[in-house]
Amino acid sequence: MGQSKLITVFCRNNGQYYDVPRGLTLKEIYDRIQLSLPYTCLACVVNYKLEDLGYTVYKPKDLEFVDASSATGMRCYVRTLSMVLARAIHDLYPTADLRIEHPISKGYYCVIQWPHGEDRTLTSTMIAALKARMQEIVDANEEIVVEEKQMDKVIELFENRLDGEQRLFKTLSNPYIRYFRMGDYIDYYADALAPSTGYLNIFDLEPYFDGMLLRIPNRRHPDCLEDAIPQDKMFEIFSEYVGWNRLLGVSNIGELNALCRTPRAFEMIKLAEALHEKKVSIIADMITHRPGGRPKFILISGPSSSGKTTFSKRLTIQLMVNGIRPVVISMDNYFVNRIDTPKDKKGDYDFEDIHALDLDLFRQQLQDLLDGKEVSLPTYNFEDGKRYFLGNKLKIESDNIIILEGIHALNPDLIPNIPRHTTFRIYVSALTTINVDNHNWIPTTDTRLIRRVVRDYRYRGYSARETIARCESVVRGEEKWIYPFQENADAMFNSALIFELSVLKRHAEPLLSQVPKSCSEYSEAHRLLSLLAYVEQIPEKEIPPTSMLREFVGGSSFRY
């Protein structure tokens, strides 16, 4: 074979260059260079863009092969598993379709969507049959083929499907579109899948409320299933907002895009904002009229960019309507001096560790306030990393409630000696309740990351690349210090708005487009841009100044 027929590829997994024949697939290159990942290779990031292993390489490329131990690889695994479940439903119930509602309990809550006029109860026997059919498909190691055709041809192929793809396709301007085929079954997914069903060695399907839970591998140990954890309160919030979506007449991006092209888009905004305000009011009433007596402390927690600050301000207004005078205490002012901050495994300051707070001072001051004493509140200076006492004093009266907002607010170790009946705990997050279509969900973390990209640039001067670079450490902190305590909440608030991606798009796309194509953060930026490309943009002039979104895009009437 002549030298002219060779190309050079760089493998980021081991830092090695390889000369390989032009025209090999990624799978052939992986086998040829004898790379061995800890777990089964599922796909490959080519020049920082994810491609399936059947992708053919004709030019020099940077390659990074991924398995299920990476976030990218796990998303690929779950998409492939979703297609297997959708295929199993098609085989056993040809007129029905899979709908993946949302992530829950370390898995994905799924329901079967039946044709109009057909109402069937999903039984444990049916779920067991679906699981058995999935296992048959996996054992058969059926090939998953990538196909691409003109948009009008693909729309014809998906005609009469219940899964929402056709609605989505009709709102896109792409001349060609890619889809996947498994035997005679076709499906659409937003990104790469594994080459065949035999790559899926770990999964489970079990009854969950009135649907089923698709269980997936643990990312840190992909040869084991994730432990399913009870999340009854979280499920109730998701169900509530899915009901709201039905009220709005929108359940997927295709329907949202169609609505955004009509004057009814502004009606949707008003209705969604009114539902938010009603929920805040309901939580204020729960606090005011709680059986057993009104609490003294309201503890508000949630992950980054969940809208905790705006929620706290809106809750304050609703409590004042109820005759209560809230006093807000920032937990950030209780940081220890920076030199005393705990460090992570890399030796960097870990500001999300609970011991980054002066717990002794915080606990003592809350107890003193509960006992009717006056306390001198600290002020933390983030520029020099030191805490000062500037004469700010506080003593609570009978009509006062203390609002405390911070990532550790639901952690029982925060204030173990404060009586439980004196506290009311609220979990706030942007729990995305709209999907691209029935099989392609929008992760909650993506919504919050897009919010953070916009906010960090506007208010903190960070580029999208810098925000994405910090994302992994933020997620680690959330997994350790926030998510395990979600179910400790007395109330939950979903700060997501069904139309928010249509508003964030104008702000986020230029920022994400500036991420250099030659850096590792580009892969995530490209993925988020691909998500936003599905969404029809709408103007933000109708969004009220008290909206959760104003915390991120500007124009809020609140002071932050």
C-alpha positions in Angstrom: 0.0 0.0 0.0 1.5 3.3 -1.0 2.3 6.1 1.4 -0.1 8.4 -0.4 -3.0 6.2 0.7 -2.1 6.6 4.4 -3.4 9.3 6.7 -2.2 10.3 10.1 -4.6 10.3 13.1 -3.9 11.4 16.6 -5.4 9.3 19.4 -6.2 11.6 22.4 -6.7 8.5 24.6 -3.0 7.7 24.7 -1.4 10.7 23.0 -0.1 8.6 20.1 0.0 9.3 16.3 -0.9 6.5 13.9 -0.6 6.1 10.1 -3.7 4.3 8.9 -5.2 3.6 5.5 -7.6 6.2 4.2 -11.2 5.1 4.2 -11.2 3.0 7.4 -14.2 3.3 9.8 -13.6 4.4 13.4 -14.2 0.8 14.5 -11.6 -0.5 12.1 -9.1 2.2 13.4 -9.8 1.3 17.0 -9.1 -2.4 16.3 -6.1 -1.6 14.2 -4.3 0.5 16.8 -5.2 -2.0 19.5 -6.4 0.6 21.9 -8.0 -0.9 25.0 -10.5 1.2 26.9 -11.6 0.2 30.4 -15.1 -0.7 29.1 -16.6 -1.4 25.7 -15.9 1.4 23.1 -19.2 2.9 22.1 -18.4 5.9 19.9 -15.6 8.4 19.1 -15.2 12.1 19.4 -13.7 13.2 16.0 -12.2 16.7 16.1 -14.3 17.3 19.2 -17.6 16.2 17.6 -19.2 12.8 18.5 -19.5 10.3 15.7 -20.6 6.7 15.5 -18.1 3.9 15.0 -19.2 3.4 11.4 -18.0 6.9 10.5 -15.4 6.7 7.7 -12.1 8.7 8.1 -10.6 10.1 4.9 -8.5 13.0 6.3 -6.2 13.4 9.3 -8.2 13.7 12.5 -8.0 13.9 16.3 -9.8 10.9 17.7 -10.9 10.2 21.3 -12.7 6.9 21.7 -15.3 6.8 24.5 -16.9 4.2 26.7 -19.8 4.3 29.2 -17.5 5.7 32.0 -17.6 9.1 30.3 -20.6 11.4 30.2 -20.5 11.4 26.4 -20.2 7.6 26.2 -23.0 7.1 28.8 -25.3 9.4 26.7 -24.6 7.2 23.7 -25.3 4.0 25.7 -28.7 5.4 27.0 -29.7 6.6 23.5 -29.0 3.1 22.1 -30.9 1.5 25.0 -33.8 3.8 24.3 -34.0 2.6 20.7 -34.0 -1.0 21.8 -36.9 -0.3 24.2 -38.7 1.6 21.4 -38.2 -1.3 19.1 -39.5 -3.8 21.7 -42.7 -1.7 22.1 -43.0 -1.6 18.3 -42.7 -5.4 18.1 -45.2 -6.2 20.9 -47.6 -3.3 20.4 -47.2 -2.1 16.8 -49.7 0.8 17.1 -48.1 2.2 20.3 -44.9 4.1 21.0 -42.4 4.8 23.7 -42.4 8.2 25.5 -39.4 8.9 27.7 -40.8 11.5 30.1 -37.8 12.5 32.3 -34.8 11.2 34.3 -35.7 10.0 37.8 -34.4 7.6 40.5 -31.1 7.2 38.6 -32.9 6.0 35.5 -35.5 7.2 33.0 -39.3 7.3 33.6 -41.1 5.9 30.5 -44.7 5.4 29.5 -46.4 3.8 26.5 -48.3 6.2 24.3 -51.3 4.5 22.8 -53.3 5.7 19.7 -56.1 8.1 20.2 -59.1 6.3 21.6 -57.1 3.4 23.0 -56.5 3.5 26.8 -54.6 0.5 28.3 -53.1 0.1 31.7 -49.4 -0.8 31.7 -49.1 -3.9 33.9 -46.1 -5.6 35.4 -46.7 -8.6 33.0 -46.4 -6.2 30.0 -43.2 -4.7 31.4 -41.7 -8.1 31.9 -42.6 -9.0 28.3 -40.9 -5.8 27.1 -37.8 -6.5 29.1 -37.6 -10.1 27.7 -38.0 -8.7 24.1 -35.3 -6.2 24.8 -33.0 -8.9 25.9 -33.7 -10.9 22.8 -32.8 -7.9 20.6 -29.6 -7.4 22.6 -28.7 -11.1 22.3 -29.3 -11.0 18.6 -26.6 -8.2 18.3 -28.7 -6.5 15.6 -26.8 -3.9 13.6 -27.8 -0.3 13.9 -27.3 1.5 10.6 -27.1 5.2 10.1 -29.0 6.5 7.0 -29.4 10.0 5.6 -32.0 11.2 3.1 -33.7 14.4 2.0 -36.0 15.9 4.6 -39.3 15.4 2.7 -38.4 11.7 2.2 -37.7 11.3 5.9 -41.0 13.0 6.8 -42.7 10.4 4.6 -40.9 7.6 6.4 -42.0 8.8 9.8 -45.6 9.4 8.7 -48.3 8.3 11.1 -45.8 7.8 14.0 -46.9 8.9 17.4 -43.4 10.0 18.6 -43.4 13.6 17.5 -40.5 13.4 15.0 -42.6 14.5 12.0 -43.7 17.6 13.9 -40.1 18.3 14.7 -38.8 17.7 11.1 -41.5 20.1 9.7 -40.1 23.0 11.8 -36.5 22.5 10.8 -34.8 23.9 7.7 -32.3 21.1 7.2 -32.3 19.8 3.6 -31.1 16.4 4.7 -31.5 14.5 8.0 -29.9 11.5 9.6 -31.9 8.7 11.2 -31.2 5.1 12.4 -32.4 1.7 11.2 -32.5 -1.5 13.2 -33.8 -4.2 10.8 -37.1 -2.8 9.5 -37.5 -0.4 12.4 -36.4 3.2 12.0 -35.9 5.9 14.7 -34.5 9.3 15.1 -31.9 10.4 17.7 -30.0 13.6 18.1 -26.6 12.1 18.3 -24.5 8.9 17.8 -25.6 5.4 18.8 -23.6 2.2 19.4 -22.9 0.1 16.2 -25.2 -2.8 17.3 -27.4 -3.9 20.1 -24.9 -6.3 21.5 -23.0 -3.4 23.1 -25.7 -3.1 25.7 -24.7 -5.6 28.4 -26.4 -3.9 31.4 -30.0 -2.6 31.7 -33.2 -3.3 33.5 -36.9 -2.4 33.1 -39.2 -2.4 36.1 -42.6 -0.9 37.1 -42.5 2.7 38.3 -45.7 4.5 39.4 -48.1 4.2 36.4 -45.2 3.7 33.9 -41.8 2.0 34.0 -38.2 2.8 35.0 -35.5 2.2 32.4 -32.5 1.5 34.5 -29.0 2.2 33.2 -25.4 1.4 34.2 -23.5 3.3 36.8 -21.1 5.7 35.1 -18.2 5.1 37.5 -18.8 1.4 37.3 -20.5 0.7 33.9 -20.5 -3.0 34.6 -23.0 -2.5 37.3 -26.5 -1.0 37.4 -27.2 2.3 39.0 -28.9 1.9 42.4 -32.5 3.0 42.0 -33.3 5.5 44.7 -36.8 6.6 45.9 -37.7 10.1 44.6 -41.4 10.3 45.2 -41.4 14.1 45.8 -39.4 14.7 42.6 -41.7 12.5 40.6 -44.7 14.5 41.9 -43.1 17.7 40.7 -42.3 16.3 37.3 -45.9 15.0 37.0 -47.3 18.4 38.0 -45.4 20.2 35.3 -46.1 17.6 32.6 -49.8 18.3 33.4 -49.1 22.1 33.0 -47.5 21.3 29.6 -50.7 19.7 28.5 -52.6 22.7 29.7 -50.3 24.8 27.5 -50.8 22.4 24.6 -47.0 21.7 24.2 -45.2 18.5 24.9 -42.2 18.6 22.5 -40.0 21.0 20.6 -42.0 20.5 17.3 -45.2 21.7 19.0 -43.3 24.5 20.7 -41.8 25.7 17.5 -45.2 25.7 15.8 -46.7 27.8 18.6 -43.7 30.2 18.6 -44.6 31.1 15.0 -48.0 32.4 16.0 -49.3 35.2 18.2 -50.3 32.6 20.8 -46.6 32.4 21.9 -47.2 35.4 24.1 -50.2 33.8 25.6 -48.1 30.8 26.4 -45.5 33.0 28.2 -48.2 34.7 30.3 -49.8 31.4 31.2 -46.4 29.7 32.1 -45.4 32.7 34.2 -48.8 32.7 36.0 -48.4 29.0 36.8 -45.0 29.8 38.3 -46.4 32.6 40.5 -49.3 30.4 41.6 -46.8 27.7 42.7 -44.7 30.3 44.7 -47.9 31.4 46.3 -48.9 27.9 47.3 -45.5 27.3 48.9 -45.9 30.6 50.8 -49.3 29.4 52.1 -47.8 26.1 53.1 -45.3 27.9 55.2 -47.8 30.4 56.7 -50.4 27.8 57.7 -48.2 24.8 58.4 -49.8 22.4 60.9 -48.0 22.5 64.2 -46.9 26.1 63.9 -45.1 28.5 61.6 -41.4 27.7 61.1 -38.7 30.2 62.0 -36.2 29.3 59.2 -36.8 28.7 55.5 -33.9 26.7 54.0 -33.6 26.9 50.2 -31.2 24.7 48.2 -30.7 23.7 44.6 -28.0 23.2 42.0 -26.2 25.9 40.1 -28.3 28.2 37.9 -31.6 26.8 39.3 -33.0 30.3 40.0 -32.7 30.0 43.8 -32.1 33.8 44.2 -35.1 34.9 42.2 -37.3 32.2 43.8 -36.2 33.6 47.2 -37.2 37.1 46.3 -40.6 36.0 44.9 -41.2 33.9 47.9 -40.4 36.9 50.1 -43.1 38.9 48.4 -45.7 36.2 48.8 -44.9 35.8 52.5 -45.3 39.5 53.0 -48.7 39.3 51.4 -49.5 36.7 54.1 -48.4 39.2 56.9 -44.9 37.8 57.4 -41.7 39.8 57.4 -39.0 37.7 55.9 -35.3 38.4 56.6 -32.8 37.0 54.2 -29.4 35.8 55.4 -26.8 34.8 52.8 -25.0 31.7 53.7 -22.1 32.9 51.5 -21.2 35.3 54.3 -20.3 32.3 56.6 -17.4 31.1 54.4 -14.2 30.5 56.3 -11.3 32.7 55.4 -10.0 31.5 52.0 -6.7 30.3 53.5 -8.7 27.9 55.7 -10.9 26.6 52.9 -10.8 22.8 52.3 -9.0 21.6 49.2 -10.0 18.9 46.7 -7.9 16.0 45.4 -6.2 18.4 42.8 -5.2 20.8 45.6 -7.7 23.5 44.5 -9.9 25.2 47.0 -13.2 23.3 47.3 -15.8 26.1 47.9 -18.7 23.6 47.6 -17.5 21.4 50.5 -19.8 22.0 53.5 -16.7 22.7 55.7 -16.0 25.7 53.5 -18.5 27.3 55.9 -17.9 28.3 59.5 -20.4 25.8 60.8 -19.8 26.5 64.4 -20.5 30.3 64.0 -23.5 29.6 61.6 -25.1 27.1 64.0 -24.5 29.2 67.1 -26.0 32.3 65.5 -29.1 30.5 64.3 -29.6 29.1 67.8 -29.2 32.6 69.3 -31.8 34.0 66.9 -34.1 31.2 67.8 -33.6 32.0 71.5 -34.5 35.7 70.8 -31.0 37.0 71.1 -29.4 39.7 68.9 -26.5 38.6 66.7 -23.8 40.4 64.7 -23.9 39.1 61.1 -20.7 38.5 59.2 -19.9 39.9 55.8 -17.6 37.9 53.4 -15.3 39.8 51.1 -14.8 37.7 48.0 -12.0 39.9 46.7 -9.6 39.3 49.6 -11.2 36.1 50.8 -11.8 37.2 54.3 -14.7 37.6 56.6 -15.5 40.8 58.5 -18.0 42.1 61.1 -19.3 45.5 59.9 -21.9 46.1 62.6 -24.8 44.4 60.9 -27.0 43.2 63.7 -30.2 41.1 63.7 -32.9 40.1 66.2 -36.0 38.3 64.9 -39.5 39.3 66.1 -42.6 37.2 66.2 -43.6 38.1 62.6 -40.1 37.4 61.2 -39.0 34.4 59.2 -35.3 33.9 58.3 -34.7 32.8 54.7 -31.4 31.0 54.2 -30.3 30.2 50.7 -27.3 27.9 49.9 -26.3 24.6 48.3 -26.1 22.9 51.7 -29.5 24.0 53.0 -31.1 20.5 52.8 -28.1 18.7 54.3 -29.1 17.5 57.8 -25.5 18.0 58.9 -25.9 21.8 58.4 -27.9 22.5 61.5 -28.2 19.2 63.4 -29.2 20.8 66.7 -31.9 23.1 65.4 -35.3 21.5 66.0 -36.8 20.2 62.7 -40.2 21.8 63.4 -38.6 25.2 63.3 -37.5 24.8 59.7 -39.1 24.6 56.3 -37.0 23.2 53.5 -37.4 24.0 49.8 -35.6 22.4 46.8 -35.4 24.5 43.6 -34.2 23.3 40.3 -34.8 23.8 36.6 -36.4 20.4 35.9 -36.8 20.4 32.1 -40.3 19.2 31.2 -40.3 19.4 27.4 -38.5 16.9 25.1 -37.2 17.2 21.6 -39.6 14.4 20.8 -40.8 11.2 22.5 -37.4 9.5 22.4 -35.0 12.5 22.8 -35.1 14.2 26.1 -33.5 17.5 27.2 -31.3 16.9 30.3 -32.0 19.2 33.2 -28.2 19.8 33.4 -28.2 21.2 29.8 -30.9 23.8 30.6 -29.0 24.9 33.6 -25.6 25.0 31.8 -27.1 27.2 29.0 -28.5 29.5 31.7 -25.0 29.6 33.3 -23.2 30.3 30.1 -25.5 33.4 29.5 -25.3 34.6 33.2 -21.6 34.1 33.6 -20.8 36.2 30.5 -23.3 38.9 31.4 -22.5 39.3 35.0 -19.1 37.7 35.7 -17.3 38.3 32.4 -16.6 34.6 31.9 -16.5 33.1 28.4 -18.6 30.1 27.4 -15.3 28.1 27.3 -14.5 29.0 30.9 -18.0 28.2 32.1 -17.9 24.8 30.3 -14.4 24.1 31.7 -15.7 24.4 35.3 -18.8 22.3 34.6 -17.3 19.0 35.6 -16.3 20.2 39.1 -19.7 21.9 39.6 -21.5 18.7 38.7 -19.2 16.7 41.1 -20.1 19.1 43.9 -23.8 18.9 43.1 -23.7 15.1 43.1 -22.0 15.1 46.5 -23.6 18.0 48.4 -27.1 18.6 46.8 -28.7 15.6 45.0 -28.5 13.2 47.9 -30.7 15.5 50.0 -33.4 16.5 47.5 -36.1 14.3 49.1 -35.5 16.1 52.5 -37.5 19.0 51.1 -40.9 20.0 52.4 -41.6 21.6 49.0 -40.1 21.5 45.6 -40.2 24.3 43.0 -39.4 23.7 39.3 -37.9 27.0 38.0 -37.9 25.8 34.3 -40.1 27.6 31.9 -41.4 25.7 28.8 -40.3 28.5 26.5 -37.0 29.4 28.0 -34.7 27.8 25.4 -36.5 29.9 22.8 -35.4 33.0 24.7 -32.0 31.8 25.8 -31.1 30.9 22.2 -30.4 34.5 21.1 -28.1 35.0 24.0 -26.3 31.6 24.1 -25.6 30.8 20.5 -23.1 33.7 19.9 -21.3 32.8 23.1 -21.1 29.1 22.4 -20.0 29.8 18.8 -16.9 31.6 20.1 -15.6 28.4 21.7 -12.5 27.4 19.6 -12.9 24.2 17.6 -9.4 23.1 18.7 -10.1 22.8 22.5 -11.8 20.1 24.5 -14.7 22.4 25.6 -15.8 22.6 21.9 -17.4 19.2 22.1 -19.8 20.3 24.8 -20.4 23.7 23.1 -21.2 21.9 19.8 -23.6 19.6 21.6 -25.5 22.6 23.2 -25.5 24.4 19.8 -27.1 21.4 18.2 -29.8 21.4 20.9 -30.5 25.1 20.4 -30.6 24.6 16.6 -33.9 22.6 17.1 -35.6 25.6 18.8 -37.5 28.5 17.3 -36.4 31.8 18.7 -38.9 34.2 20.3 -38.4 37.8 21.5 -38.2 38.4 25.2 -40.2 41.6 25.4 -43.2 39.8 26.8 -41.3 38.3 29.7 -42.1 40.0 33.0 -39.3 41.7 35.0 -39.9 39.3 37.9 -39.5 36.2 35.7 -36.9 33.5 36.7 -35.3 34.0 33.3 -34.5 37.6 34.0 -31.9 36.4 36.5 -29.9 35.1 33.5 -30.8 37.3 30.5 -31.1 40.6 32.4 -33.9 43.1 32.8 -35.0 41.9 36.2 -36.7 44.3 38.6 -35.0 42.5 41.5 -31.6 43.5 42.8 -29.0 40.7 42.9 
